[in-house]
Amino acid sequence: MKWLQGTYTQRFNRRHGVYGHLFQGRYEASVIDGEEAGYFLAASTYIHLNPVRAGLIRETEPLQQYHWSSFPFYLLPVKKRPG
């Protein structure tokens, strides 16, 4: 991740004539504990609402219309979901 972020940042800055950090903070991976009751639901809700919090879609716009989310697949019956 360090190499990818560094290389991409250098190329982006060169192309756009800017300088400095492109990504703020370190990459962080957290373990989602599926054993704890309600934790998976809370983590999933947090992840799927990020586009709204980031202002990528309006609060009045249906979350299903955000193309980069897996949320619409959770609305399908279990048998119709991708593997």
Biopython code that builds the backbone (N, CA, C, O; Angstrom):
import numpy as np
from Bio.PDB.StructureBuilder import StructureBuilder

atoms = [
    (1, "MET", "N", (0.822, -1.189, 0.000)),
    (1, "MET", "CA", (0.000, 0.000, 0.000)),
    (1, "MET", "C", (0.870, 1.259, 0.000)),
    (1, "MET", "O", (0.536, 2.254, -0.643)),
    (2, "LYS", "N", (1.981, 1.203, 0.725)),
    (2, "LYS", "CA", (2.857, 2.370, 0.785)),
    (2, "LYS", "C", (3.390, 2.710, -0.608)),
    (2, "LYS", "O", (3.389, 3.874, -1.009)),
    (3, "TRP", "N", (3.846, 1.692, -1.344)),
    (3, "TRP", "CA", (4.373, 1.917, -2.692)),
    (3, "TRP", "C", (3.275, 2.453, -3.612)),
    (3, "TRP", "O", (3.500, 3.404, -4.360)),
    (4, "LEU", "N", (2.093, 1.845, -3.557)),
    (4, "LEU", "CA", (0.984, 2.258, -4.415)),
    (4, "LEU", "C", (0.596, 3.709, -4.148)),
    (4, "LEU", "O", (0.453, 4.493, -5.087)),
    (5, "GLN", "N", (0.428, 4.070, -2.892)),
    (5, "GLN", "CA", (0.045, 5.436, -2.559)),
    (5, "GLN", "C", (1.129, 6.437, -2.948)),
    (5, "GLN", "O", (0.829, 7.516, -3.459)),
    (6, "GLY", "N", (2.387, 6.079, -2.706)),
    (6, "GLY", "CA", (3.483, 6.985, -3.044)),
    (6, "GLY", "C", (3.605, 7.213, -4.538)),
    (6, "GLY", "O", (3.740, 8.352, -4.986)),
    (7, "THR", "N", (3.559, 6.134, -5.314)),
    (7, "THR", "CA", (3.679, 6.229, -6.771)),
    (7, "THR", "C", (2.500, 6.986, -7.364)),
    (7, "THR", "O", (2.684, 7.872, -8.199)),
    (8, "TYR", "N", (1.291, 6.643, -6.938)),
    (8, "TYR", "CA", (0.103, 7.314, -7.464)),
    (8, "TYR", "C", (0.131, 8.803, -7.122)),
    (8, "TYR", "O", (-0.186, 9.642, -7.965)),
    (9, "THR", "N", (0.509, 9.129, -5.892)),
    (9, "THR", "CA", (0.562, 10.527, -5.471)),
    (9, "THR", "C", (1.558, 11.317, -6.312)),
    (9, "THR", "O", (1.259, 12.436, -6.730)),
    (10, "GLN", "N", (2.731, 10.757, -6.562)),
    (10, "GLN", "CA", (3.734, 11.447, -7.379)),
    (10, "GLN", "C", (3.215, 11.700, -8.784)),
    (10, "GLN", "O", (3.365, 12.802, -9.312)),
    (11, "ARG", "N", (2.618, 10.709, -9.382)),
    (11, "ARG", "CA", (2.103, 10.863, -10.747)),
    (11, "ARG", "C", (0.936, 11.843, -10.801)),
    (11, "ARG", "O", (0.847, 12.655, -11.721)),
    (12, "PHE", "N", (0.040, 11.768, -9.817)),
    (12, "PHE", "CA", (-1.092, 12.689, -9.765)),
    (12, "PHE", "C", (-0.598, 14.124, -9.613)),
    (12, "PHE", "O", (-1.050, 15.019, -10.327)),
    (13, "ASN", "N", (0.331, 14.345, -8.681)),
    (13, "ASN", "CA", (0.855, 15.693, -8.445)),
    (13, "ASN", "C", (1.554, 16.241, -9.681)),
    (13, "ASN", "O", (1.388, 17.415, -10.015)),
    (14, "ARG", "N", (2.332, 15.411, -10.364)),
    (14, "ARG", "CA", (3.027, 15.839, -11.573)),
    (14, "ARG", "C", (2.021, 16.202, -12.671)),
    (14, "ARG", "O", (2.174, 17.222, -13.343)),
    (15, "ARG", "N", (1.011, 15.381, -12.846)),
    (15, "ARG", "CA", (0.012, 15.608, -13.896)),
    (15, "ARG", "C", (-0.801, 16.875, -13.644)),
    (15, "ARG", "O", (-1.130, 17.599, -14.583)),
    (16, "HIS", "N", (-1.125, 17.145, -12.386)),
    (16, "HIS", "CA", (-1.999, 18.275, -12.057)),
    (16, "HIS", "C", (-1.244, 19.504, -11.561)),
    (16, "HIS", "O", (-1.858, 20.520, -11.237)),
    (17, "GLY", "N", (0.080, 19.417, -11.501)),
    (17, "GLY", "CA", (0.874, 20.575, -11.097)),
    (17, "GLY", "C", (0.692, 20.975, -9.648)),
    (17, "GLY", "O", (0.764, 22.158, -9.317)),
    (18, "VAL", "N", (0.458, 20.012, -8.786)),
    (18, "VAL", "CA", (0.296, 20.283, -7.357)),
    (18, "VAL", "C", (1.371, 19.524, -6.593)),
    (18, "VAL", "O", (2.125, 18.753, -7.186)),
    (19, "TYR", "N", (1.447, 19.733, -5.288)),
    (19, "TYR", "CA", (2.419, 19.019, -4.464)),
    (19, "TYR", "C", (1.805, 18.717, -3.112)),
    (19, "TYR", "O", (0.788, 19.296, -2.731)),
    (20, "GLY", "N", (2.426, 17.816, -2.405)),
    (20, "GLY", "CA", (1.971, 17.488, -1.059)),
    (20, "GLY", "C", (1.267, 16.145, -1.005)),
    (20, "GLY", "O", (1.241, 15.391, -1.978)),
    (21, "HIS", "N", (0.696, 15.868, 0.159)),
    (21, "HIS", "CA", (0.030, 14.593, 0.404)),
    (21, "HIS", "C", (-1.291, 14.523, -0.361)),
    (21, "HIS", "O", (-2.045, 15.495, -0.406)),
    (22, "LEU", "N", (-1.553, 13.393, -0.944)),
    (22, "LEU", "CA", (-2.827, 13.185, -1.623)),
    (22, "LEU", "C", (-3.785, 12.443, -0.703)),
    (22, "LEU", "O", (-4.975, 12.752, -0.644)),
    (23, "PHE", "N", (-3.252, 11.464, 0.010)),
    (23, "PHE", "CA", (-4.050, 10.679, 0.954)),
    (23, "PHE", "C", (-3.623, 11.066, 2.360)),
    (23, "PHE", "O", (-2.431, 11.138, 2.657)),
    (24, "GLN", "N", (-4.589, 11.311, 3.213)),
    (24, "GLN", "CA", (-4.282, 11.700, 4.590)),
    (24, "GLN", "C", (-4.339, 10.474, 5.489)),
    (24, "GLN", "O", (-5.243, 9.648, 5.361)),
    (25, "GLY", "N", (-3.403, 10.358, 6.371)),
    (25, "GLY", "CA", (-3.397, 9.271, 7.338)),
    (25, "GLY", "C", (-2.918, 7.959, 6.743)),
    (25, "GLY", "O", (-2.729, 7.831, 5.534)),
    (26, "ARG", "N", (-2.731, 7.000, 7.615)),
    (26, "ARG", "CA", (-2.250, 5.686, 7.218)),
    (26, "ARG", "C", (-3.400, 4.805, 6.787)),
    (26, "ARG", "O", (-4.543, 4.990, 7.206)),
    (27, "TYR", "N", (-3.074, 3.840, 5.941)),
    (27, "TYR", "CA", (-4.034, 2.793, 5.590)),
    (27, "TYR", "C", (-4.235, 1.931, 6.824)),
    (27, "TYR", "O", (-3.265, 1.564, 7.487)),
    (28, "GLU", "N", (-5.463, 1.609, 7.136)),
    (28, "GLU", "CA", (-5.731, 0.819, 8.326)),
    (28, "GLU", "C", (-6.754, -0.257, 8.019)),
    (28, "GLU", "O", (-7.802, 0.027, 7.438)),
    (29, "ALA", "N", (-6.465, -1.462, 8.396)),
    (29, "ALA", "CA", (-7.400, -2.574, 8.255)),
    (29, "ALA", "C", (-7.839, -2.996, 9.645)),
    (29, "ALA", "O", (-7.012, -3.192, 10.536)),
    (30, "SER", "N", (-9.136, -3.134, 9.825)),
    (30, "SER", "CA", (-9.661, -3.552, 11.125)),
    (30, "SER", "C", (-10.387, -4.876, 10.971)),
    (30, "SER", "O", (-11.062, -5.109, 9.968)),
    (31, "VAL", "N", (-10.250, -5.734, 11.953)),
    (31, "VAL", "CA", (-10.937, -7.013, 11.949)),
    (31, "VAL", "C", (-12.374, -6.784, 12.396)),
    (31, "VAL", "O", (-12.627, -6.102, 13.389)),
    (32, "ILE", "N", (-13.309, -7.359, 11.654)),
    (32, "ILE", "CA", (-14.719, -7.277, 12.044)),
    (32, "ILE", "C", (-15.054, -8.582, 12.755)),
    (32, "ILE", "O", (-15.012, -9.658, 12.159)),
    (33, "ASP", "N", (-15.383, -8.471, 14.023)),
    (33, "ASP", "CA", (-15.668, -9.644, 14.847)),
    (33, "ASP", "C", (-17.112, -10.063, 14.636)),
    (33, "ASP", "O", (-18.034, -9.415, 15.131)),
    (34, "GLY", "N", (-17.305, -11.147, 13.903)),
    (34, "GLY", "CA", (-18.646, -11.632, 13.619)),
    (34, "GLY", "C", (-19.306, -12.330, 14.785)),
    (34, "GLY", "O", (-20.498, -12.629, 14.730)),
    (35, "GLU", "N", (-18.558, -12.595, 15.839)),
    (35, "GLU", "CA", (-19.095, -13.301, 17.004)),
    (35, "GLU", "C", (-19.918, -12.374, 17.904)),
    (35, "GLU", "O", (-20.883, -12.809, 18.532)),
    (36, "GLU", "N", (-19.538, -11.118, 17.960)),
    (36, "GLU", "CA", (-20.213, -10.179, 18.851)),
    (36, "GLU", "C", (-21.558, -9.773, 18.255)),
    (36, "GLU", "O", (-21.627, -9.372, 17.093)),
    (37, "ALA", "N", (-22.607, -9.873, 19.030)),
    (37, "ALA", "CA", (-23.962, -9.595, 18.554)),
    (37, "ALA", "C", (-24.101, -8.143, 18.104)),
    (37, "ALA", "O", (-23.786, -7.224, 18.861)),
    (38, "GLY", "N", (-24.565, -7.938, 16.890)),
    (38, "GLY", "CA", (-24.840, -6.605, 16.380)),
    (38, "GLY", "C", (-23.647, -5.878, 15.802)),
    (38, "GLY", "O", (-23.819, -4.835, 15.171)),
    (39, "TYR", "N", (-22.431, -6.396, 15.996)),
    (39, "TYR", "CA", (-21.245, -5.686, 15.520)),
    (39, "TYR", "C", (-21.164, -5.676, 14.004)),
    (39, "TYR", "O", (-20.833, -4.652, 13.407)),
    (40, "PHE", "N", (-21.464, -6.813, 13.372)),
    (40, "PHE", "CA", (-21.420, -6.874, 11.910)),
    (40, "PHE", "C", (-22.434, -5.907, 11.307)),
    (40, "PHE", "O", (-22.124, -5.218, 10.335)),
    (41, "LEU", "N", (-23.622, -5.846, 11.862)),
    (41, "LEU", "CA", (-24.649, -4.922, 11.377)),
    (41, "LEU", "C", (-24.188, -3.473, 11.518)),
    (41, "LEU", "O", (-24.377, -2.675, 10.600)),
    (42, "ALA", "N", (-23.591, -3.126, 12.646)),
    (42, "ALA", "CA", (-23.105, -1.760, 12.858)),
    (42, "ALA", "C", (-21.993, -1.419, 11.870)),
    (42, "ALA", "O", (-21.979, -0.319, 11.318)),
    (43, "ALA", "N", (-21.058, -2.348, 11.638)),
    (43, "ALA", "CA", (-19.956, -2.111, 10.705)),
    (43, "ALA", "C", (-20.476, -1.986, 9.274)),
    (43, "ALA", "O", (-20.020, -1.124, 8.524)),
    (44, "SER", "N", (-21.419, -2.834, 8.895)),
    (44, "SER", "CA", (-21.995, -2.791, 7.551)),
    (44, "SER", "C", (-22.755, -1.481, 7.314)),
    (44, "SER", "O", (-22.649, -0.879, 6.245)),
    (45, "THR", "N", (-23.513, -1.052, 8.310)),
    (45, "THR", "CA", (-24.243, 0.214, 8.199)),
    (45, "THR", "C", (-23.278, 1.383, 8.050)),
    (45, "THR", "O", (-23.499, 2.273, 7.230)),
    (46, "TYR", "N", (-22.210, 1.382, 8.840)),
    (46, "TYR", "CA", (-21.202, 2.437, 8.763)),
    (46, "TYR", "C", (-20.589, 2.498, 7.362)),
    (46, "TYR", "O", (-20.473, 3.576, 6.779)),
    (47, "ILE", "N", (-20.203, 1.352, 6.833)),
    (47, "ILE", "CA", (-19.577, 1.289, 5.513)),
    (47, "ILE", "C", (-20.526, 1.768, 4.422)),
    (47, "ILE", "O", (-20.132, 2.552, 3.558)),
    (48, "HIS", "N", (-21.772, 1.304, 4.453)),
    (48, "HIS", "CA", (-22.707, 1.640, 3.388)),
    (48, "HIS", "C", (-23.204, 3.080, 3.443)),
    (48, "HIS", "O", (-23.681, 3.602, 2.435)),
    (49, "LEU", "N", (-23.102, 3.729, 4.593)),
    (49, "LEU", "CA", (-23.519, 5.128, 4.698)),
    (49, "LEU", "C", (-22.379, 6.116, 4.434)),
    (49, "LEU", "O", (-22.607, 7.326, 4.419)),
    (50, "ASN", "N", (-21.163, 5.620, 4.227)),
    (50, "ASN", "CA", (-20.028, 6.503, 3.945)),
    (50, "ASN", "C", (-20.255, 7.417, 2.740)),
    (50, "ASN", "O", (-19.883, 8.588, 2.821)),
    (51, "PRO", "N", (-20.841, 6.959, 1.624)),
    (51, "PRO", "CA", (-21.070, 7.880, 0.491)),
    (51, "PRO", "C", (-21.962, 9.072, 0.865)),
    (51, "PRO", "O", (-21.777, 10.171, 0.343)),
    (52, "VAL", "N", (-22.917, 8.858, 1.757)),
    (52, "VAL", "CA", (-23.800, 9.942, 2.197)),
    (52, "VAL", "C", (-23.010, 10.917, 3.063)),
    (52, "VAL", "O", (-23.107, 12.131, 2.885)),
    (53, "ARG", "N", (-22.223, 10.381, 4.004)),
    (53, "ARG", "CA", (-21.428, 11.234, 4.902)),
    (53, "ARG", "C", (-20.380, 12.035, 4.141)),
    (53, "ARG", "O", (-20.065, 13.166, 4.511)),
    (54, "ALA", "N", (-19.840, 11.445, 3.079)),
    (54, "ALA", "CA", (-18.798, 12.117, 2.288)),
    (54, "ALA", "C", (-19.396, 13.098, 1.287)),
    (54, "ALA", "O", (-18.656, 13.816, 0.615)),
    (55, "GLY", "N", (-20.723, 13.143, 1.177)),
    (55, "GLY", "CA", (-21.368, 14.077, 0.252)),
    (55, "GLY", "C", (-21.336, 13.616, -1.191)),
    (55, "GLY", "O", (-21.513, 14.424, -2.102)),
    (56, "LEU", "N", (-21.111, 12.321, -1.415)),
    (56, "LEU", "CA", (-21.093, 11.801, -2.782)),
    (56, "LEU", "C", (-22.502, 11.620, -3.329)),
    (56, "LEU", "O", (-22.712, 11.648, -4.541)),
    (57, "ILE", "N", (-23.448, 11.438, -2.447)),
    (57, "ILE", "CA", (-24.863, 11.414, -2.820)),
    (57, "ILE", "C", (-25.632, 12.216, -1.784)),
    (57, "ILE", "O", (-25.193, 12.353, -0.642)),
    (58, "ARG", "N", (-26.775, 12.742, -2.184)),
    (58, "ARG", "CA", (-27.594, 13.520, -1.257)),
    (58, "ARG", "C", (-28.344, 12.583, -0.311)),
    (58, "ARG", "O", (-28.601, 11.426, -0.643)),
    (59, "GLU", "N", (-28.685, 13.087, 0.853)),
    (59, "GLU", "CA", (-29.414, 12.276, 1.832)),
    (59, "GLU", "C", (-30.775, 11.849, 1.321)),
    (59, "GLU", "O", (-31.304, 10.821, 1.745)),
    (60, "THR", "N", (-31.350, 12.630, 0.409)),
    (60, "THR", "CA", (-32.664, 12.292, -0.125)),
    (60, "THR", "C", (-32.584, 11.308, -1.287)),
    (60, "THR", "O", (-33.604, 10.760, -1.704)),
    (61, "GLU", "N", (-31.386, 11.081, -1.812)),
    (61, "GLU", "CA", (-31.194, 10.164, -2.933)),
    (61, "GLU", "C", (-31.110, 8.723, -2.414)),
    (61, "GLU", "O", (-30.422, 8.465, -1.426)),
    (62, "PRO", "N", (-31.802, 7.788, -3.068)),
    (62, "PRO", "CA", (-31.743, 6.394, -2.594)),
    (62, "PRO", "C", (-30.324, 5.830, -2.668)),
    (62, "PRO", "O", (-29.633, 5.992, -3.674)),
    (63, "LEU", "N", (-29.906, 5.177, -1.608)),
    (63, "LEU", "CA", (-28.565, 4.599, -1.542)),
    (63, "LEU", "C", (-28.369, 3.517, -2.605)),
    (63, "LEU", "O", (-27.239, 3.261, -3.019)),
    (64, "GLN", "N", (-29.448, 2.884, -3.048)),
    (64, "GLN", "CA", (-29.357, 1.842, -4.072)),
    (64, "GLN", "C", (-28.833, 2.394, -5.392)),
    (64, "GLN", "O", (-28.318, 1.624, -6.204)),
    (65, "GLN", "N", (-28.943, 3.697, -5.636)),
    (65, "GLN", "CA", (-28.529, 4.285, -6.904)),
    (65, "GLN", "C", (-27.034, 4.620, -6.937)),
    (65, "GLN", "O", (-26.514, 5.009, -7.983)),
    (66, "TYR", "N", (-26.340, 4.473, -5.808)),
    (66, "TYR", "CA", (-24.906, 4.736, -5.789)),
    (66, "TYR", "C", (-24.196, 3.540, -6.419)),
    (66, "TYR", "O", (-24.225, 2.437, -5.872)),
    (67, "HIS", "N", (-23.561, 3.758, -7.564)),
    (67, "HIS", "CA", (-23.027, 2.662, -8.376)),
    (67, "HIS", "C", (-21.867, 1.910, -7.735)),
    (67, "HIS", "O", (-21.612, 0.763, -8.100)),
    (68, "TRP", "N", (-21.169, 2.513, -6.806)),
    (68, "TRP", "CA", (-19.960, 1.905, -6.257)),
    (68, "TRP", "C", (-20.211, 1.178, -4.941)),
    (68, "TRP", "O", (-19.267, 0.861, -4.217)),
    (69, "SER", "N", (-21.458, 0.917, -4.631)),
    (69, "SER", "CA", (-21.800, 0.270, -3.369)),
    (69, "SER", "C", (-22.331, -1.141, -3.609)),
    (69, "SER", "O", (-22.947, -1.414, -4.639)),
    (70, "SER", "N", (-22.089, -2.028, -2.656)),
    (70, "SER", "CA", (-22.648, -3.379, -2.723)),
    (70, "SER", "C", (-24.010, -3.438, -2.027)),
    (70, "SER", "O", (-24.627, -4.502, -1.962)),
    (71, "PHE", "N", (-24.474, -2.314, -1.513)),
    (71, "PHE", "CA", (-25.733, -2.275, -0.769)),
    (71, "PHE", "C", (-26.912, -2.874, -1.538)),
    (71, "PHE", "O", (-27.683, -3.624, -0.938)),
    (72, "PRO", "N", (-27.098, -2.586, -2.847)),
    (72, "PRO", "CA", (-28.245, -3.173, -3.550)),
    (72, "PRO", "C", (-28.267, -4.704, -3.525)),
    (72, "PRO", "O", (-29.343, -5.301, -3.574)),
    (73, "PHE", "N", (-27.107, -5.344, -3.449)),
    (73, "PHE", "CA", (-27.070, -6.808, -3.406)),
    (73, "PHE", "C", (-27.617, -7.352, -2.092)),
    (73, "PHE", "O", (-28.147, -8.463, -2.053)),
    (74, "TYR", "N", (-27.493, -6.577, -1.014)),
    (74, "TYR", "CA", (-28.028, -7.010, 0.268)),
    (74, "TYR", "C", (-29.553, -6.966, 0.270)),
    (74, "TYR", "O", (-30.188, -7.604, 1.109)),
    (75, "LEU", "N", (-30.142, -6.225, -0.652)),
    (75, "LEU", "CA", (-31.601, -6.130, -0.727)),
    (75, "LEU", "C", (-32.214, -7.285, -1.514)),
    (75, "LEU", "O", (-33.421, -7.513, -1.445)),
    (76, "LEU", "N", (-31.382, -8.014, -2.265)),
    (76, "LEU", "CA", (-31.854, -9.155, -3.043)),
    (76, "LEU", "C", (-32.080, -10.363, -2.141)),
    (76, "LEU", "O", (-31.473, -10.464, -1.074)),
    (77, "PRO", "N", (-32.959, -11.288, -2.566)),
    (77, "PRO", "CA", (-33.067, -12.548, -1.816)),
    (77, "PRO", "C", (-31.716, -13.273, -1.812)),
    (77, "PRO", "O", (-30.934, -13.118, -2.750)),
    (78, "VAL", "N", (-31.440, -14.041, -0.797)),
    (78, "VAL", "CA", (-30.149, -14.702, -0.631)),
    (78, "VAL", "C", (-29.774, -15.538, -1.855)),
    (78, "VAL", "O", (-28.602, -15.557, -2.234)),
    (79, "LYS", "N", (-30.702, -16.210, -2.471)),
    (79, "LYS", "CA", (-30.410, -17.076, -3.622)),
    (79, "LYS", "C", (-30.003, -16.297, -4.864)),
    (79, "LYS", "O", (-29.354, -16.852, -5.751)),
    (80, "LYS", "N", (-30.373, -15.022, -4.944)),
    (80, "LYS", "CA", (-30.060, -14.210, -6.122)),
    (80, "LYS", "C", (-28.792, -13.372, -5.959)),
    (80, "LYS", "O", (-28.373, -12.702, -6.903)),
    (81, "ARG", "N", (-28.181, -13.400, -4.787)),
    (81, "ARG", "CA", (-26.964, -12.631, -4.529)),
    (81, "ARG", "C", (-25.765, -13.301, -5.199)),
    (81, "ARG", "O", (-25.718, -14.525, -5.313)),
    (82, "PRO", "N", (-24.797, -12.494, -5.643)),
    (82, "PRO", "CA", (-23.583, -13.101, -6.197)),
    (82, "PRO", "C", (-22.820, -13.877, -5.118)),
    (82, "PRO", "O", (-22.942, -13.595, -3.926)),
    (83, "GLY", "N", (-22.044, -14.847, -5.558)),
    (83, "GLY", "CA", (-21.279, -15.684, -4.611)),
    (83, "GLY", "C", (-20.185, -14.930, -3.909)),
    (83, "GLY", "O", (-19.466, -15.504, -3.091)),
]
sb = StructureBuilder()
sb.init_structure("model")
sb.init_model(0)
sb.init_chain("A")
sb.init_seg("    ")
for serial, (resi, resn, name, xyz) in enumerate(atoms, 1):
    if name == "N":
        sb.init_residue(resn, " ", resi, " ")
    sb.init_atom(name, np.array(xyz, "f"), 0.0, 1.0, " ", f" {name:<3s}", serial, name[0])
structure = sb.get_structure()
